[in-house]
Amino acid sequence: MRILVTGGAGYIGSATVRRLLGGPHTPIVLDTLEHGHRPSIEGARLVVGDVRDVALVRGLLVDEGIEAVIHFAALKAVDESMTDPIRYLGTNVGGTLALLEAMNGSDARDIVFSSTCAVYGTPAQLPVRETAPLAPENPYGATKQIAEDLLRWSQAGGIRAIALRYFNAAGAAPGGHHGEDWTAAANLIPLVLRVALGRSPTLRIFGTDYPTPDGTAVRDYVHVDDLADAHVLALEHLVGGGTTGVLNLGTGRGTSVSEIVDLARSVTGRPIATENAPRRPGDPAAIWADTSLANDRLGWTARHDLRAIVESAWAWHSRHPDGYAQHAGDGRGGAEGEADGSR
């Protein structure tokens, strides 16, 4: 099956592309490379362009014989979305709307969407289920909720979609060859490991007075390769005529910021200095997933535990402290079949 993967040179997108390359499918990647990296998807065809370019996307769907879509392309930093919500609406909502417009009239009718647990805000009950009320506390989460609505409304026109609400993606590929480039990463585990490697002096812990056992925020950390597996399973489920809807992807376990720091000290054998800072606007106190629906519908469950996540991330970051810049030039050069996206 020929699959268009928007944002496929990013962290989770590239893990999914590598998973697709290892099976019977052919991914075609569309990415602006603003946050993506060519070396992360070696062997895949890359078109450099913006998902909001309807003519470009429509042309790709037709010319490449695309049969289905996995849609990652989006901005994802919660704190940035609080200060620049218009940009997040334009990219995350506008990109999804443009993609759906391009899919209209094409043979590609199935789409797997990269959503987020941020749509729940701070849930009233834990673990959170897909039926929980949606109450995003930041513009990032709100844009993903709107995009989910667009997908649901598009079903009247023949679009079939699964939105995967995953929790905190973390970890790296086995062997430390691919991982999250921390030059622009705002996720906790890369920030902790930056301190372990001496690239940052301290880790700022935003909020130590949450209503959690140790006062720090609690999240559900799921390995990026487990997420990649889920995207492929969801796509195959859809194409096979399976149920549309939304699915949580997580481990079903919550871990606090302080617990992550302690585990990172154990894995790396290095001191990791921390400093306390006020809570950040838009951050919920605690959230972790009920994943029973993904287990039932896709036969999916997270295979990696938290130590494996931190160990794999440490292998990647310690071997590539400059991220993909160590692979080639500035980290954005060299992929098979690259094109500039002009049409």
Solvent accessible surface area in square Angstrom, and as a share of the most:
residue,aa,sasa,rsa
1,M,52,0.23
2,R,85,0.31
3,I,0,0.00
4,L,0,0.00
5,V,0,0.00
6,T,0,0.00
7,G,11,0.11
8,G,0,0.00
9,A,1,0.01
10,G,18,0.18
11,Y,29,0.11
12,I,19,0.10
13,G,2,0.02
14,S,4,0.03
15,A,4,0.03
16,T,0,0.00
17,V,0,0.00
18,R,58,0.21
19,R,91,0.33
20,L,0,0.00
21,L,66,0.33
22,G,72,0.69
23,G,34,0.32
24,P,111,0.70
25,H,22,0.10
26,T,59,0.34
27,P,2,0.02
28,I,2,0.01
29,V,0,0.00
30,L,2,0.01
31,D,13,0.07
32,T,65,0.38
33,L,16,0.08
34,E,91,0.41
35,H,98,0.44
36,G,1,0.01
37,H,14,0.06
38,R,37,0.13
39,P,2,0.01
40,S,2,0.01
41,I,0,0.00
42,E,109,0.49
43,G,40,0.38
44,A,1,0.01
45,R,81,0.29
46,L,0,0.00
47,V,3,0.02
48,V,31,0.18
49,G,16,0.15
50,D,42,0.22
51,V,10,0.05
52,R,112,0.41
53,D,63,0.33
54,V,32,0.19
55,A,68,0.52
56,L,6,0.03
57,V,0,0.00
58,R,100,0.36
59,G,13,0.12
60,L,3,0.01
61,L,5,0.03
62,V,99,0.57
63,D,95,0.49
64,E,24,0.11
65,G,38,0.37
66,I,2,0.01
67,E,83,0.37
68,A,0,0.00
69,V,0,0.00
70,I,0,0.00
71,H,2,0.01
72,F,22,0.09
73,A,22,0.17
74,A,35,0.27
75,L,11,0.05
76,K,104,0.44
77,A,27,0.21
78,V,40,0.23
79,D,63,0.33
80,E,64,0.29
81,S,0,0.00
82,M,70,0.31
83,T,117,0.68
84,D,55,0.28
85,P,50,0.31
86,I,130,0.66
87,R,85,0.31
88,Y,0,0.00
89,L,73,0.36
90,G,33,0.31
91,T,25,0.15
92,N,5,0.02
93,V,25,0.14
94,G,24,0.24
95,G,0,0.00
96,T,0,0.00
97,L,98,0.49
98,A,9,0.07
99,L,0,0.00
100,L,9,0.04
101,E,89,0.40
102,A,0,0.00
103,M,0,0.00
104,N,88,0.45
105,G,86,0.83
106,S,17,0.11
107,D,131,0.68
108,A,0,0.00
109,R,62,0.23
110,D,18,0.09
111,I,0,0.00
112,V,0,0.00
113,F,4,0.02
114,S,8,0.05
115,S,1,0.01
116,T,11,0.06
117,C,12,0.07
118,A,18,0.14
119,V,0,0.00
120,Y,2,0.01
121,G,3,0.03
122,T,68,0.40
123,P,17,0.11
124,A,109,0.84
125,Q,149,0.66
126,L,64,0.32
127,P,60,0.38
128,V,2,0.01
129,R,141,0.52
130,E,22,0.10
131,T,125,0.72
132,A,24,0.19
133,P,114,0.72
134,L,60,0.30
135,A,58,0.45
136,P,35,0.22
137,E,74,0.33
138,N,9,0.05
139,P,31,0.20
140,Y,24,0.09
141,G,0,0.00
142,A,34,0.27
143,T,1,0.00
144,K,7,0.03
145,Q,46,0.20
146,I,65,0.33
147,A,0,0.00
148,E,12,0.05
149,D,27,0.14
150,L,27,0.13
151,L,4,0.02
152,R,129,0.47
153,W,153,0.54
154,S,27,0.17
155,Q,73,0.32
156,A,105,0.81
157,G,48,0.46
158,G,38,0.37
159,I,4,0.02
160,R,74,0.27
161,A,6,0.05
162,I,2,0.01
163,A,5,0.04
164,L,0,0.00
165,R,10,0.04
166,Y,17,0.06
167,F,10,0.04
168,N,48,0.25
169,A,15,0.12
170,A,4,0.03
171,G,5,0.05
172,A,1,0.01
173,A,12,0.10
174,P,103,0.65
175,G,40,0.39
176,G,0,0.00
177,H,115,0.51
178,H,29,0.13
179,G,6,0.06
180,E,11,0.05
181,D,18,0.09
182,W,10,0.03
183,T,99,0.57
184,A,75,0.58
185,A,18,0.14
186,A,50,0.39
187,N,47,0.24
188,L,30,0.15
189,I,5,0.03
190,P,5,0.03
191,L,59,0.29
192,V,1,0.00
193,L,0,0.00
194,R,57,0.21
195,V,12,0.07
196,A,6,0.05
197,L,38,0.19
198,G,63,0.61
199,R,105,0.38
200,S,29,0.19
201,P,119,0.75
202,T,46,0.27
203,L,8,0.04
204,R,125,0.45
205,I,12,0.06
206,F,63,0.26
207,G,1,0.01
208,T,57,0.33
209,D,100,0.52
210,Y,11,0.04
211,P,117,0.74
212,T,22,0.13
213,P,141,0.89
214,D,66,0.34
215,G,9,0.09
216,T,4,0.02
217,A,11,0.08
218,V,12,0.07
219,R,31,0.11
220,D,0,0.00
221,Y,13,0.05
222,V,0,0.00
223,H,3,0.01
224,V,2,0.01
225,D,27,0.14
226,D,1,0.00
227,L,0,0.00
228,A,3,0.02
229,D,26,0.13
230,A,0,0.00
231,H,0,0.00
232,V,1,0.00
233,L,55,0.28
234,A,0,0.00
235,L,0,0.00
236,E,72,0.32
237,H,41,0.18
238,L,1,0.00
239,V,70,0.40
240,G,70,0.68
241,G,55,0.53
242,G,17,0.16
243,T,72,0.42
244,T,32,0.19
245,G,30,0.29
246,V,37,0.21
247,L,2,0.01
248,N,0,0.00
249,L,0,0.00
250,G,1,0.01
251,T,23,0.13
252,G,30,0.29
253,R,139,0.51
254,G,31,0.30
255,T,19,0.11
256,S,4,0.02
257,V,20,0.12
258,S,34,0.22
259,E,91,0.41
260,I,1,0.00
261,V,4,0.02
262,D,79,0.41
263,L,29,0.14
264,A,1,0.01
265,R,87,0.32
266,S,68,0.44
267,V,30,0.17
268,T,17,0.10
269,G,67,0.64
270,R,104,0.38
271,P,119,0.75
272,I,3,0.02
273,A,49,0.38
274,T,52,0.30
275,E,81,0.36
276,N,109,0.56
277,A,11,0.08
278,P,108,0.68
279,R,113,0.41
280,R,79,0.29
281,P,97,0.61
282,G,14,0.14
283,D,27,0.14
284,P,18,0.12
285,A,16,0.13
286,A,15,0.11
287,I,3,0.01
288,W,66,0.23
289,A,1,0.01
290,D,29,0.15
291,T,19,0.11
292,S,49,0.32
293,L,53,0.26
294,A,0,0.00
295,N,52,0.26
296,D,115,0.60
297,R,87,0.32
298,L,18,0.09
299,G,64,0.61
300,W,8,0.03
301,T,85,0.50
302,A,24,0.19
303,R,154,0.56
304,H,38,0.17
305,D,80,0.42
306,L,40,0.20
307,R,102,0.37
308,A,33,0.25
309,I,0,0.00
310,V,1,0.00
311,E,77,0.35
312,S,19,0.12
313,A,4,0.03
314,W,39,0.14
315,A,24,0.18
316,W,1,0.00
317,H,3,0.01
318,S,42,0.27
319,R,140,0.51
320,H,30,0.13
321,P,31,0.19
322,D,63,0.33
323,G,1,0.01
324,Y,5,0.02
325,A,45,0.35
326,Q,87,0.39
327,H,70,0.31
328,A,40,0.31
329,G,74,0.72
330,D,99,0.51
331,G,0,0.00
332,R,75,0.27
333,G,29,0.28
334,G,48,0.46
335,A,16,0.13
336,E,114,0.51
337,G,41,0.39
338,E,88,0.39
339,A,35,0.27
340,D,105,0.54
341,G,12,0.12
342,S,89,0.57
343,R,166,0.61
